[in-house]
Amino acid sequence: MTRLGVRVPALLMGVALASASSTARAQNIMATLRGRVSDEQGAGLEGAALTARSTATNASRTVAAGSSGQYFIPNLPADTYELTATFSGFSQARMDRLVLRVGQEATIDFVLRVGGITEEVLVTDAAPLLETTRNTIGAVIDKDQIDRLPVLDHDRRHAQLV
């Protein structure tokens, strides 16, 4: 066999090994979350907010559910997560200790219940306090002041002053 005949198979083998290693590197090292958010009747909740928060790093990613309540959160590093689903007028749903592994595609569905609308008030400056003590208006009137008061009869009876 000629020298060129030996080199061609070796060259082809090298190309095959190089492409196999690049394919191995191209494998997904991240995880994916997907699922559906619906109400108790099964209707999808478009616009529901889904937040995946890493419990180790506290990094989070939030997405909105699509028209049928479907959501998709790709490229999450393998970690333990807390996944929450919220929608206005509904109670919040949460899944704790959700472990995602490399290459995993987890499907998590949420059913949200109608909840009371909560109102949050943020006070940024204190209002002046109201004075709650009762002020009493009064004075002591002595005999001279009483004698100078006008009365209807000339006898100056104090009972007429009331």
DASUL-V765650 format. One record per pair of residues at least 12 apart in sequence whose ideal C-beta (glycine too) atoms are under 6 Angstrom apart, sorted by the first residue. I is the first residue (numbers start at 0). J is the second residue. If there is no record, write none. Layout:
# DASUL-V765650
I,J
I,J
This chain:
# DASUL-V765650
27,102
28,101
29,74
29,75
30,75
30,77
30,99
30,103
31,73
31,104
32,51
32,72
32,105
33,71
33,106
34,106
34,107
34,108
35,68
35,69
35,108
36,64
36,68
36,84
36,109
37,68
37,110
38,111
39,112
43,67
43,68
44,68
44,86
45,66
46,63
47,64
47,84
47,86
48,61
48,85
49,62
49,70
49,84
50,83
51,72
51,80
51,82
52,81
53,78
53,80
54,79
54,81
55,78
60,72
75,99
77,99
77,100
77,101
79,98
80,97
81,95
82,94
82,97
84,109
86,111
89,111
89,113
89,114
90,112
90,114
92,109
92,111
